[in-house]
Amino acid sequence: MEPFVYRNPTEILFGPGTIREMASRIPPDAAVLWVYGGGSIRRNGVYEQTRDALGGRRFVEFGGIEPNPEYETCLRAVHVVRRERLDFVLATGGGSVLDAAKFIAAAARYEGPDPWEILRTHGEVVRSALPVGTVLTLPATGSEANGNSVISRRATREKLHFTSDHVFPTFSVLDPDTTLTLPARLVRNGIVDAFVHVTEQYVTRPAGAPLQDRMAEAVLATLIEVGPRTLADPADRDARASFMWAATLALNTLIGCGVPQDWATHMIGHELTALYGLDHAETLAVVLTGVWRHKLEAKRAKLEQYGRRVWQVLSAEDALRKTEMFFDAIGMPSRLGAYGISAAEAAEAVAHRFREQGWTFGEDGDIDADAARAVLLSRA
């Protein structure tokens, strides 16, 4: 096991009716920027519950955060924070809203000339941030319990991430009832997103970390069990609760302690979203087994372990097949052709971006421009 430092300062408020409990977690004299996405929180009652929990605090609403939150939108929110002298950011929504809130919180305190440096340096320039609280309505990204954020820039067709301890939420409300009205497509996306978060930390190489392996396998097995139930019966509250908690544990930094991590699937996927507008989870389902096949021998030991313990199959190849079958079973395509995208065109475009930025990813640092091209060519 590799040396590690583990710290997660986020308080989780889990269960029905917990939105009201955040009233005691936000300072009574806080001036709040309340960010959210579209109209769904008004339709499912979350808007009223959140507003009631804010009580008499001064707050300014900022709606319209996009899926794959845009840099330009976030900068408008930063302007509001500074103009209104706000000192707390509350996010109500899914991972995109939470990611936007984190960037807004960091950019509001950033003293440099160009806040894009926060993303270009992947968070190295972040020295402080406004406190952030979240009310999660879409389990998927794990953003409710980590210091990660991913932001898109429309003008340059870039999608970059940053990580900082300064933007861990101080609290996150996880009420499974807020997810009952989610469209099936978003539930499907959340299942896949959480699933791939686990594999990026687990399907790498043996690291003498049996506890982390078993925890990762437990999250994967839970998603395989409750994911289809959640889709089949939207009113199954037990399945909703287990799905929500599994998505949080998939990326709250715990299962990644002391083990090598990959993240090549995510980085290639980000480029597909930036170039073609696919949902984040859609890109992950396309890329994941392509990366595994490209690295089959290097990953064979962990793929075989994954196959035995999660799918009850013996070979690495069967583990890949079972993964793609699972994605297909929940309605998630795993090939670019399903979206009418040319694999050859995508391969060249993503390889160009990797070469332009000098990027290499993967647990061995060997997923470079040529490797990204080969992965995408295999996903026709």
Secondary structure, DSSP 4 states (H G I P E B T S, - for coil): ---------PEEEESTTGGGGGGGTS-TT-EEEEEE-SSHHHHSSHHHHHHHHHTTSEEEEE--PPSS-BHHHHHHHHHHHHHHT--EEEEEESHHHHHHHHHHHHHHH--SS-THHHHHTTTTT------EEEEE-S-SS-GGGSSEEEEEETTTTEEEEEE-GGGS-SEEEE-GGGGTT--HHHHHHHHHHHHHHHHHHHSS---S-HHHHHHHHHHHHHHHHHHHHHHH-TT-HHHHHHHHHHHHHHTSSSTTTTS----HHHHHHHHHHHHH---HHHHHHHHHHHHHHHTHHHHHHHHHHHIIIII---SHHHHHHHHHHHHHHTT---SGGGGT--HHHHHHHHHHHHHHHT--BSTTS-B-HHHHHHHHHTT-
